[in-house]
Amino acid sequence: MYDVAIIGAGINGTAVAFELTQAGKRVALFDKGGIAAGGSGAAGAFISPKFSKSGALKEILHHSFLYSMAFYEKHFPQHFLKSPLLHIAKDEKDDATLLHYKAETPLELLPFKDETRESVSINAGIVNAKQMCEALASEAHLHQEEIRTLRRENGVWILNENYRAEHIVIATGAYEQLLQEPYIKLRGVWGHRVDLKTTTNNPLSLHQEVSISPSNDGVVAVGATHDVHYHPQKTTTPYDYEAGREILLSRASRTISLEDVVIIKDYVGLRSGSFDYMPMVGSLVNAKETLLDNSINFYTKKPDFSAYSYYKNLTMINGSGGYGFVLAPYLAKILSAYILEEKEISSKLLPARFFARYAKRV
Ligand SMILES: Cc1cc2nc3c(=O)[nH]c(=O)nc-3n(C[C@H](O)[C@H](O)[C@H](O)COP(=O)(O)OP(=O)(O)OC[C@H]3O[C@@H](n4cnc5c(N)ncnc54)[C@H](O)[C@@H]3O)c2cc1C
């Protein structure tokens, strides 16, 4: 019997495993492909804030950026590289956004500049994606197994008719959802990045059309593409690696001229985005049961999430889009505090916000 069973061993699942094992809980971690087999294994994984003017996503990414930089450095410095980042505007509109960002940001600005476009430079970081997930998961019991069934009996969750746990955390990314709740819709955005060898030395993390890592023994990482049409579970057509590489190299060439390029390795995977771009963290509403409750007014502008019926001791963490490694330590802390101490989660993060919209429609 486990205290918590986490399904999905990407950065979200493993970050939650870290928090809960640190708190002394007995944690099982399930993944059909092993650690970082999904989107997390493909990530760069650059730790940076969102260089936009305003909005809830910018806010949470700012806090998560500060939190994750300190978290990775404190707990896993061996899998984390602190490196200056030069973020360069893509076009005129972006020039204005970056000017605004620089005027407002409390972050320390570094002197690196681009000659042709507006740019901003700060201290940022890069995570070794797979090694970081492995390190975060090291105290959990790992099972390389797909979870196909989940049911509750006598106050306990039963997974695959074989494992028992008090709590369940679903961290399955953009891959097929275990609990088919109609209001949970995730956008899978396919991404491709490469490690390549080049004689060009790059001292900084560069972000423009794509991100380019600093050189490490002549190797740089370049990523990533954003393809909303390709989904490995929805097509039988194999992914076209050559076309993906061409896109990456042509976009990178806008920022830096990379000489004598030899591709060493391709990484591909799905990002998982929500429809308001904010992550989803917290309990899951049982839509069928909640809709049967005639005492709830679903048409109100200010829905009362506490009136809904929820799956008992079952939460999710998902929808991190292209910022999973920035968000995960912060979100895992929030989710663990909820599981361990029932600490409230902001309504901006709760999956219930999507149920409220769905219930109005149906
Ligand atoms: C090419 C690329 C580059 C990226 N670059 C960056 C970056 O620079 N910085 C950044 O912060 N983010 C980056 N991201 C985004 C980041 O990788 C994602 O936000 C993050 O991986 C999401 O993590 P996750 O744990 O939610 O999902 P995933 O990593 O996809 O993990 C979900 C896991 O669940 C498992 N699973 C699903 N269903 C089941 C089941 N029924 N039973 C058992 N296991 C199951 C899957 O095998 C998978 O391993 C990038 C993503 C891509 C694709």
The ligand as an SDF file (V2000), in Angstrom:
LIG
                    3D

 53 58  0  0  0  0  0  0  0  0999 V2000
   11.0740   19.6760  -27.9190 C   0  0  0  0  0  0  0  0  0  0  0  0
   10.6440   20.2730  -26.6100 C   0  0  0  0  0  0  0  0  0  0  0  0
   11.4110   21.2810  -26.0250 C   0  0  0  0  0  0  0  0  0  0  0  0
   11.0290   21.8210  -24.7970 C   0  0  0  0  0  0  0  0  0  0  0  0
   11.8240   22.7840  -24.2260 N   0  0  0  0  0  0  0  0  0  0  0  0
   11.5130   23.2520  -22.9930 C   0  0  0  0  0  0  0  0  0  0  0  0
   12.3700   24.1800  -22.3320 C   0  0  0  0  0  0  0  0  0  0  0  0
   13.3890   24.5930  -22.8790 O   0  0  0  0  0  0  0  0  0  0  0  0
   12.0210   24.6000  -21.0860 N   0  0  0  0  0  0  0  0  0  0  0  0
   10.8890   24.1380  -20.4530 C   0  0  0  0  0  0  0  0  0  0  0  0
   10.6480   24.5300  -19.3060 O   0  0  0  0  0  0  0  0  0  0  0  0
   10.0530   23.2710  -21.0640 N   0  0  0  0  0  0  0  0  0  0  0  0
   10.3440   22.8260  -22.3100 C   0  0  0  0  0  0  0  0  0  0  0  0
    9.5030   21.9620  -22.9490 N   0  0  0  0  0  0  0  0  0  0  0  0
    8.2110   21.6590  -22.3160 C   0  0  0  0  0  0  0  0  0  0  0  0
    8.3350   20.6000  -21.2750 C   0  0  0  0  0  0  0  0  0  0  0  0
    9.1110   19.5240  -21.7670 O   0  0  0  0  0  0  0  0  0  0  0  0
    6.9400   20.1140  -20.8800 C   0  0  0  0  0  0  0  0  0  0  0  0
    6.2060   21.1900  -20.3600 O   0  0  0  0  0  0  0  0  0  0  0  0
    7.0480   19.0270  -19.8330 C   0  0  0  0  0  0  0  0  0  0  0  0
    7.7950   17.9570  -20.3510 O   0  0  0  0  0  0  0  0  0  0  0  0
    5.6950   18.5210  -19.3810 C   0  0  0  0  0  0  0  0  0  0  0  0
    5.9580   17.5370  -18.4200 O   0  0  0  0  0  0  0  0  0  0  0  0
    4.8500   16.5060  -17.9330 P   0  0  0  0  0  0  0  0  0  0  0  0
    5.4660   15.7830  -16.7930 O   0  0  0  0  0  0  0  0  0  0  0  0
    3.5670   17.2290  -17.7160 O   0  0  0  0  0  0  0  0  0  0  0  0
    4.5810   15.5670  -19.1960 O   0  0  0  0  0  0  0  0  0  0  0  0
    5.4860   14.4360  -19.8900 P   0  0  0  0  0  0  0  0  0  0  0  0
    6.9250   14.6980  -19.7760 O   0  0  0  0  0  0  0  0  0  0  0  0
    4.9410   14.2500  -21.2610 O   0  0  0  0  0  0  0  0  0  0  0  0
    5.2030   13.1570  -18.9900 O   0  0  0  0  0  0  0  0  0  0  0  0
    4.0170   12.4190  -19.0330 C   0  0  0  0  0  0  0  0  0  0  0  0
    4.3980   10.9590  -18.8220 C   0  0  0  0  0  0  0  0  0  0  0  0
    3.2260   10.2170  -18.5650 O   0  0  0  0  0  0  0  0  0  0  0  0
    3.4150    8.9230  -19.0950 C   0  0  0  0  0  0  0  0  0  0  0  0
    2.0750    8.3320  -19.2300 N   0  0  0  0  0  0  0  0  0  0  0  0
    1.0050    8.8260  -19.8900 C   0  0  0  0  0  0  0  0  0  0  0  0
   -0.0830    8.0310  -19.7060 N   0  0  0  0  0  0  0  0  0  0  0  0
    0.3220    7.0250  -18.8860 C   0  0  0  0  0  0  0  0  0  0  0  0
   -0.3480    5.8800  -18.3050 C   0  0  0  0  0  0  0  0  0  0  0  0
   -1.6580    5.6480  -18.5280 N   0  0  0  0  0  0  0  0  0  0  0  0
    0.3670    5.0280  -17.5270 N   0  0  0  0  0  0  0  0  0  0  0  0
    1.6930    5.2510  -17.2790 C   0  0  0  0  0  0  0  0  0  0  0  0
    2.3710    6.3220  -17.8020 N   0  0  0  0  0  0  0  0  0  0  0  0
    1.6960    7.1990  -18.5940 C   0  0  0  0  0  0  0  0  0  0  0  0
    4.1380    9.1670  -20.4230 C   0  0  0  0  0  0  0  0  0  0  0  0
    4.8640    8.0060  -20.7970 O   0  0  0  0  0  0  0  0  0  0  0  0
    5.0590   10.3390  -20.0450 C   0  0  0  0  0  0  0  0  0  0  0  0
    6.3700    9.9060  -19.6860 O   0  0  0  0  0  0  0  0  0  0  0  0
    9.8490   21.3900  -24.1680 C   0  0  0  0  0  0  0  0  0  0  0  0
    9.0890   20.3730  -24.7530 C   0  0  0  0  0  0  0  0  0  0  0  0
    9.4590   19.8200  -25.9570 C   0  0  0  0  0  0  0  0  0  0  0  0
    8.6260   18.7290  -26.5650 C   0  0  0  0  0  0  0  0  0  0  0  0
  1  2  1  0
  2  3  1  0
  2 52  2  0
  3  4  2  0
  4  5  1  0
  4 50  1  0
  5  6  2  0
  6  7  1  0
  6 13  1  0
  7  8  2  0
  7  9  1  0
  9 10  1  0
 10 11  2  0
 10 12  1  0
 12 13  2  0
 13 14  1  0
 14 15  1  0
 14 50  1  0
 15 16  1  0
 16 17  1  0
 16 18  1  0
 18 19  1  0
 18 20  1  0
 20 21  1  0
 20 22  1  0
 22 23  1  0
 23 24  1  0
 24 25  2  0
 24 26  1  0
 24 27  1  0
 27 28  1  0
 28 29  2  0
 28 30  1  0
 28 31  1  0
 31 32  1  0
 32 33  1  0
 33 34  1  0
 33 48  1  0
 34 35  1  0
 35 36  1  0
 35 46  1  0
 36 37  1  0
 36 45  1  0
 37 38  2  0
 38 39  1  0
 39 40  1  0
 39 45  2  0
 40 41  1  0
 40 42  2  0
 42 43  1  0
 43 44  2  0
 44 45  1  0
 46 47  1  0
 46 48  1  0
 48 49  1  0
 50 51  2  0
 51 52  1  0
 52 53  1  0
M  END
$$$$
